Amino acid sequence: MNKNSSWFSRLAKSAELGAETPLLQPLVEICGDNRLLIENHMGVTEYGCERIGVRVRYGCIRVSGCGLRLCHMSSHQLLIRGKISCVSLSREG
């Protein structure tokens, strides 16, 4: 196990994610109807005030609503704010 893998394993254990949770699996956190955080994304595929698409390892997460905006984006996470009405996952075959 390399240094990064052991660091991720320790982090997963401390966060109580368990050994069955694959590393770098997308994590989506919804806070109310106006904030959504996505970790371990692979980029934005669609961007508009009513719909935002985000690529993840096995598909695409689509967020629909009104007044949507991308407030923060780094290589590991992104934050979407606005009035969220729907979050969906489309899996790639």
C-alpha positions, -999 to +999 in steps of 0.1 A: +000+000+000+015+033-010+016+065+012-016+081-004-036+049-001-029+045+036-038+082+041-071+077+024-078+045+043-071+063+076-093+091+066-122+067+056-119+050+090-119+082+109-150+094+089-167+060+097-171+053+060-160+017+064-138-006+044-166-013+019-167+023+006-144+025-025-119+054-024-126+083-046-163+073-050-185+104-056-201+118-025-232+140-028-243+161+002-276+180+000-283+207+026-320+217+025-331+228-009-305+254-016-270+239-012-254+208-028-218+196-024-203+170-047-169+155-039-147+135-062-162+149-094-146+148-129-158+181-142-189+201-153-207+189-184-235+214-185-240+248-168-270+270-167-292+287-141-318+259-144-296+229-148-260+218-140-244+185-150-214+171-132-195+141-145-186+114-119-167+081-122-197+060-134-221+086-149-235+121-146-252+139-117-278+164-129-291+191-107-323+210-117-339+240-102-338+278-106-312+304-099-285+277-098-249+288-096-215+272-091-201+289-060-169+270-055-150+244-076-117+227-070-103+195-084-119+175-056-152+192-049-178+217-061-206+236-044-239+245-061-263+270-046-298+280-057-333+266-054-328+229-060-358+209-072-342+177-084-310+157-082-306+127-105-279+102-115-275+088-150-252+058-151-231+051-181-235+016-196 
